Amino acid sequence: MFGTLLSAIAFAALTLAPHAAASTPTVTVQRVPDHGIQPEAAVDRTGTVHLIYFKGDPKAGNLYYSHSRDGIRFSAPIRVNSVPNTAIAVGNIRGGRIAVGPSGQVYVAWNGSSVAQAANGGRTPMLFSRLNAQGTAFEPERNLVHTAYGIDGGGGVAADSKGNVYVFWHAPIAGKRGEQFRRVWVTRSKDNGKTFAPEHIAFDKPTGACGCCSLDAATDPEGRVFVLFRSAKQIVHRDIYLLESKDHGTTFTGSDIAKWNVGYCVMSAEAFVNGPAGTFAAWESHKKVQFGRIDPATGQVPNAVTINQATDEKYPALAENQAGDLLVAWTDGMGWDRGGSLSWKLVNRSGNAAGDPRVIPGVPAWSLIAAYPRKDGSFEILY
């Protein structure tokens, strides 16, 4: 199955970049600027890297934004949240999410901390902000939750080329308690994040949602919207579901793409990336990171791969360069208030996995990793 997927990657890459050199791109690693944690990165059409990260008390701290033209040196940071200490890092998966629009517009969404909850009647808000047109400051954050309160695990944000911005989270159906009654909710903006419609349930099937797990969201060049989340059907069926919308978030279909029967919350994360070789998704299953290409015809992942055989793999990150090389990165040994190491593997444009996974120690407690391609086709990983 690994060979089948790699062959598909290679075919797409070589078709779109037939004159590219056959050399394997380099991968370099650096700490998050200003000794921050929980990096989240997005690359716009010009190759500019947009980065957010967390600093402060993990229970109630701040998000910062910076950008880089070359993917190495970052600009002076700008605080995202206008109200101090309204972001959270505890649990690794409740922090900031970033998306970039077609003209470089920057959107950030995050779970509100206890400070934000106190200002919202004790209820956890899903906060959202945009970078202003001058790129000098973020707008005052807004709570996008109207009725679907009960947020625990992290949400997601995505943007397409038509000015649509989507924010997702999971929370219980009104009047219900328990993971089996949680659903994925979505709110959509049609005007580049200026206004949002009231939220609605994205996928109203009795899958439940793993309470302290995150979800992730993405769009592809055709405007399809994708969501990855972990279910909690009958408490123990904590499978990964892939949702797809072809009508700009109005309706979604769903596929169970990775089964895992486990009777506890695994505090997991997911990742997407779009590039010349297609749209890829990554997730955790059985304490291992898996990934695969989304079939554009079916909205499923027919050839998922477990790229490594270690255990305690978490928090995947994906990056794809313009030649179709794919970087798969993850953490090892992370736990509650415990750091770990960073690992990665490169699937080059010829469809070959390049060597054994590389391992770098020193990922801080409560942190994540971020990966992105630079303009020269090499890759950078932040931890």
Buried (B, 14 or more C-beta within 10 A) or exposed (E): EEEEBBEBBBEBBBEBBEEBEEEBBEBEBEBBBEEBBBBBBBBBEEBBBBBBBBBBBBEBBBBBBBBBBEBEEBEEBBBBBEBEBBBBBBBBBBBBBBBBBEEBBBBBBBBBBBBBBEEBEEBBBBBBBBBEEEEEBBBEBBBBBEEBBBBBBBBBBBBBEEBBBBBBBBBBBEEEEEBBBBBBBBBBBBEBBEEBEEBBBBBEBEBBBBBBBBBBBBBBEEBBBBBBBBBBBEBEBBBBBBBBBBEBBEBBBBBBBBEBEBEEBBBBBBBBBBBBBBBBBBBBBBBBBBBBBBBEEEBBBBBBBBBBEBEBBBBBBBBBBBBBBBBBBBBBBBEEEEBBBBBBBBBBBBBBBBEEBBEBEEBBBBBBBBBBBBBEBBBBBBB
